[in-house]
Amino acid sequence: MNSNNRPQSKLCRLLQTLTYFEVLPFLNWIQNIWTKNSSQTNQNQPQAGNLMGIILVAGATGGVGKRVVKKLLNQGYQVRCLVRDIDKARTTLGDDVDLVIGDITKPETLNDLVMSNIQGVVCCTAVRVQPVEGDTPDRAKYNQGVKFFQPEIVGDTPENVEYQGVKNLVTSAKRYLPNSDEKIIFDFTQPSAIMQDIWGALDDIVMGGVSSSNFSFLEKTALFAGNVSTENSGGFASVRTKNFTPVINLSGFTGVRLRVKGDGQRYKIFLRTESAWDGVGYSYSFDTVANTWIDVNIPFVNLIPVFRAKTVKDSPQIDPSKICSLQLMLSKFEYDGALNPHFTPGAFGLEIESIKAYGGEGLSKFVLVSSAGVTRPGRPGINLEEEPPAVRLNDQLGGILTWKLKGEDSLRNSGVPYTVIRPCALTETPGGKEIIFAQGDNIRGRISRNDVAELCVQSLQQPQAKNITLEVKEGENNITSIDWSQQFSQLQRDSVLTK
């Protein structure tokens, strides 16, 4: 490259960087017009769910299950649906969903193809209960969960589905789910399409330097590599993610852990809680061992607030519930003008296998949709006339609630972090009512399947939802938003309730 071309090249690189990270919105507007792609302006915004691994949904074609799938996909999660008939499932779930054949009542079908790389499970399976022939010409009363119908079980038995099937799924999931105290942020051994667009180079070109870097994907790792030059007062290269939407909540964890193989130099990681382009970043420096894989543990309390390579005095500690971007850097500087003692200009390379949160109470890995009333059949003092039909007719329905409770117990006793959701009568209404939680299995009411599906998704995301069993119904008032963290924090964990 001759000197006459260098300024133009640097300007192009600078504009590409600013456009990629949407620093100056009008640049993206111009680019979208130029490419006739203005409708795509916000579609490259990375969604945090995509970074969390695969969520397996069992019962994905049911009334709650299909809504869970939709909500997970809308939040960017990778979803795998366990179905018995792919052709039938396509008519319900569409062509863009990952479907795998399996049956929870047949444990041999819960194999590597079904279970590999899962990070969570939502189980919405249930026996088929429908009106007896002649009770009603359609399923309107059943679908609304409001009026009584004379029910009957069709297909497999409650024992096989609600208990043995759930137990089979729990047993298989336990072998594949990650450790409970970890939360995967990036797993580069299984790169997704979103990962390949989320990371972009952010080099000293923004300060007038000439260093360059890139972020590429190898067979089982990602590679941060390039060339660092100290010309033009430069001396750093980095890669940074676009801002996550929504932010990643790492509250309840101790810090982040990197699995890396470097070249012997000292690198930095930045975690940011501000969406601003040029805001405060929380930094940590770590040394690598040439050509050797190491784990780097980075406690949140050891992160240093930094603005433009200078420490920010009196800054609060990082809020791990609001992680909006990550950055990796190789720089000749440490902080406040001090030099990096393990820095060499020129070519560099850092392989990354994974980035995880570690050392916390973790999150639910298995969400089970059960039913309110499972403890009431045979309970002393129960007035059956006041109870829902499922309680009154438990014996006639093959002990459906009794077997649901045994399915719950198989999950609670498994050691897998969980949330058990016991909804009251399910309806097809849009939802949007206030949500009322309870424990002790005494409440009665109804709730929209749509709201139960949202509760399933939130149970995977809220640390306070781990290892709890709850009943839920809707209230009378319409609402526009729910503070899920506050809702879950009012509940007691099962280990407390059983003491």
N, C-alpha and C positions, 0 to 999 in steps of 0.2 A: 504494500500500500504506500503510494507516494504521499508526500506532505501536503500536496494541493488537494488531495481527496479526503484527508483526515478530518477537517472541520465538518464537511458535509456528512461524512459517515457518523461522526459523533452526534451531530444534530439529529440525524435519522434515528439513531439508537435512543437518544433522549426522548424524542417524540414517541417512539414505540413503547418505551418504558412507561411514560406518563399515560399513554392511551391504554395500555394493558391493565394498569392499576386504577384506571378511571379517575386520575387525579384532577384533570381538567375536563369536566363533562362535555364542553363544546367540541373537544377533539373527538370524543366518541360519537357525538352527534354528526360531525362531518364525516367520520369514517362510515357510519351506518348509512348515511345518504349516498356516499360514494359506492358502497357495496350493495345498495338497495336492500338493506337488511335492518331497517330501523325498528322493526317489530321485535328484533332479537336483543334489544339493548340490555335487558335485565336477565336474560336467560342464562348467562354464563356466571351469574352470582353463585358461588359454591354454597351448597346447603350442607349443614353440619352432619345431618344424618348419613350422608353418603360416606362419611369417613369412619363410621362406627361398625363396619362389617355387616354381615348378612343377618337379617331377621327372618327366622322360619315361622310361617304362619300355618298352623294346622286347623282344619275346619274353615278354610279360606273362602269357600263358596257359600257359606251360611250367611244368615242375616247380619250377624255381628262381624264375622270373619271378613266378608268382602268389603266392609267399611273400614276395618283395620288395615287391610291391604291398601286401600285407596289413600288413607291418611298417612301411612308410612311412606308411600311413594311420593305424595305431595310434599313431604318434608325431606325428600331426598334420600331416604333409606334404600339400601339394596334389599329387596324382598324375595324370598323363595317360598312358594306355596306348595304345601303337601296335599296332593289330590289323588283320588282313586281313578278318575277318568279324565284324561287331559282334554279330549274333545268337548266333553260337557263343560269342563271348567273354563275353556276358552270363551264359551258363550256368555259366561258370567263375568269373567275377569279381563277379557280382552286378549289381544295378541302380543302385548308388550310386557307381559309378566312372566317371570321365570317359574315354570311349573315342573314339579318332579312327582313321579308316581310313588305312592307309598300308602300304607294303611297302619294306623296306630295299633290295631288289634293283631297285626302280624309283625312281630318285632324284627323278623329277618328282612323286612323291606326298609327298615330304618338304617340304611347302610351309608357308606361314605358319600355316595352321590347325593343323598338327602341331607346329611348332617355336616359335611365338611365346611369349615370356615364360618360356622354360625357364631354370632355374638349374642344372640338372644332368641327366645321362643315365645310366641303368643299362641296359646291353645284355646280355640273356640269350638272344639268338637262337642257334639252332643248327640244323643240318640234321637231318632226321628219320632216326634209326637205329633199326631194329627187327629182331627175329629173322626170319630167312627163313621163309617159309611151311613149316610142318611141323616146325620146330625145337622149338617149345614151344607148348602149347595156349593159353597166356596170356602176359602180360608180366611175370610175377612175378620171373623171374630178372633181367630187364632193370631193373625198378623197384628192385630191391634192390642192384644194382651189385655183386653178390657172385659169382655163378656165371657161367660162360662160356656164351654162346650164339653161334650162327652168325649174324653180323649182315649187314644190307644197308642201303643208302641208299635211301630212298623220297622222291619229290618232287624238289625242286631240288637242284643239285649243290653240293658243298662249295666250289668256286671261287666260285660266285655268292653263296652265303650267308655263308660264313665269312670270305671275303676281300672280294669286291667289295661285298657288302651292308654289311659293317661299315665299309668305306672310305666308301661313300655316306653312311652315318649320321654318321660323324665329320666329313666335309666339310660336311654341312648344319648339324650342331650348332655347328661352329666359327663360323659366320656369326651365330649367335643367342646363344650363351652370353656372359655378362658377362665383363669383364676379370678375369684370373686373380688380381689382387691385391685384388679387392673381394669382399665378402660382403654381400649384401642382408639387412638386418634388417627394414625396412619399406619396401615399394614402394607408395606411395599412388596411383600411377597405375593400379594394378590391385588395388583394395581387395577383400578377401575378407570373408566373414561374420564370421570370428573377429576381424578388425581392428575391426569396428564394435562389438564387445562388450568389447574388451580395454582400451580407454582410458576413464578416468573422471575427472571433475573433483575436484580436491583444493584447495580455496580456503581463504582465511583464516577461513572460518566455523569451522574447527576451533580457532581462537584467539580467537573472539569477533567477528571482523570481518564485513563485509557484502559483500565482493567476490564476483563470480560469473563462471564461465567454462563453456565447453563445447567438445567436440571433435566436429566434424562432417566429413562427406565431400562434397566437390564432385565435379565430373566427373572430374578427373585429379589432384586434390590433397586433402589433409586441411587443415582449418582449426581452429586453436586461437584462440578469440576470446571476448570477454566484456567485463566492466567491472571495473576495479580502483578500489576506494575506500580512502581512508586513515582512514575513520571507525572509531571504537571500537578505535583502535590497530592497525588492519589495514593492508593494503597489498600483498597478493600474491594472485595467481591462478595455478593450475597444473593440468595434467593429468598423470596417471600411469598406467602400465600395471599390470594385475594381475601377480602373480609368474609368471614363466615356468616351465613344467615340461616337460622338464628345463631347467636353466639354459642360457643361450647361451654357447658357448665361442668366444671371440674371441682366444685365444692365437695368437701368430704374426702378429698384425696390429699396425699402428702406432697406430691410433686409430679414431674414428668420424667420418663426414662427413655433414653435413646439407645438403640442397638446400632453401633457404627463400626466401620473399619476405615481408618484414616491413613495419613502419610507421616505421622509424627508431629504435625503442627498443632497449634492451639486454635480452636474454633470458638465461636460464640453462638448461642441460641437466644432469640428474643421472643417473648410472649407479649402480646399487646392486648389491652383491654379497651382501647379507643379506636374508633373507625377512622379517625383523622389520619391523613397520609403522613404527616410530620409530627406525630405526637410522641408521648413518652412510651418507651419500650422497657420491658423488664428483662435484664440480660444476665447471662451466666456464661463464663468461659470454661472450656474443658479441653484437656490435652488428649491427644490420640496416640496410639502405639502403631507404628508403621506396619501395615499389612496384617493387622491382628484385630479380630472382632472383640469389642468390649461393650459392656453395659455402662452407661453414664446416668447416674441418678441425680436429679436436679430438684432439691426441695424448694418449694415455693418461698420459704422464708429466706433462702439464700440468693434469690433473684435481686438484682441491683437495678433500681429505676434510673434510666439513662435517657438523655435527650441530646442528640447529635454528639455522641461519644463523651458527654460530660454527665457525671452523676447528678441527680436531682435531690438536693438536700430537703429534708422534712417531707418527702413524698410518702404517702401511705404505702403499706405493703400491697402486693398485687391482690386483686379480687379474683380468685380462680373461677368464680361463677360467670365471668364475662370475657372469656378468651375469644377474641375476634380475629386474630391472625397469628401466624408463626413466621420466624425468619431465621435462616442459618447464614453465618458470615465467617469469612476469613479476613482479618484486618491486621495491618502492621501495628495498630494501636490497641492498647487495653482501654483504660478510662482516664479522663482528665490529663491527657497528654503523655501518659506512661506508654512505653513501647511493649509490644507483645514479645516476650522472651523466646517464644518458639515459633518464629515466623521467618519464612524464606520467600522472597519474591520469585515469581515464575509460575510454572505449572503446579497445579494442586489437584487433589481428588479426595472426596469424602463419600464413602458408600453408606447408605442408611437402610436398615432392614425394617425398622419400626419406630414409631413414636407412641408412647403410652402414658396414661396417668397411672400412678401406682400408690400403694400404701394407704388406701382409704377404706372407708366402710363399703365402698362400691355401690353398685346398682343392682336392681332386680335383673336376673337373666332369664327368668321363666315367669310369664304371666298366664294365669289360669282363670278362665271365665267359668265360674260355677253357678250357683243359684242361691238366693236368699231362701231360708227355710230348711236348709239341709240338716240342721240339728234338732228340728222340731218333732218329727215323727217319733212317737213314744215318749216325748218329754213329759214328765209329771206336771199336771196343772194346765196343760194346753187345752184350750177350748176350740175344738176342730171347726165349729160353726163360724169362727172368726178367721180361720186360716184360709190361704189360697188353695185352689183345687189340687195343686201338686202335693201339698201336705196332707190333705184329706184323702187323696187317692194314691198315696205313696205305694201301698201294698198292691193295689190293682195295677199300677204301672211298673211292676217288676222291681219295686224298691228303688226307684230312680234317684230319690234324694239320698237314701242310705248309701248307694254306690257312689254318688257324687262326693259325699263326705269322705269316703274311703279313698277316692282319687285325690282329694285335697290332702289327706294325711300322707299319701305316698310322696307328694311333693314337699310337704313341710318336713318330713323325716329324711329327705334325700341329701341335705347339705347344699343343694343348689339355691342360690339367692332367688327369692320369689316374691310375687304378689298374687294373692288369691282374691278375686273380685266376685262378690255375690250380688248380682243385680236383682232387683224386684221385677215384677212383671214387665216384659219387654214389649215396646210398642214401635210402630213405624212412623211416629211423628218426627218432625225435623229436629226436635230437641231445642237446646238453647235456654233451658230453664236452669234455675239455681240447682246445684248439686248438694245433696245431703248425705254425708257419710255416717255410718254407725258401726258399732262392734257389739257382739253378743248375740246376733241373729234374732232380733226381736222386731225389726221394722217391717212395715208393709207399705206397698205403694206401687208405683210404676216408673219406668224410665225409658227414654228413647234408645234404640239400638245405636243410633249415631253418637249419643253421649257416652255410651259404654265403650264404643270403639275408641273415642278420644281418651277415655280413662285408661284403656290398655296402653296406648302410645305413651301417655304421661307416666305410667308406671315404670316404663323402661328408662325414663329420663330423670326422675326425681329421686335423689338418695333417700329421702324420707319414706319412700314407698317400699323399701326393701324389707322383706320378711314380715309382712303384715297380711292379715285377713280382714276384709272390710265388706260391709253391706252398703248398698247405694240405691237411692231413689231420687227422683226429681222433686223440687219444691214448686211453689205456685208462681214465683216471680220470674220474669224474663230477665236475662242478663246478657251482657256483651263480652265479658271476659271473666276468667277464673284465675285466682292466685293458687295454682296447684301446690306449690311448695307449702303455703300456709294451710291448705286443706289437709295435706298428708301429715303435716307436723302435729296436728291435733290427735292423731291416732297413736295407739300403743302397739309396739311390736309383739308378735305372738309369744316370744320368750318371756315377756313381762306378764302378759295376760294369763299364762299357764302357771305362774309361780303361786 
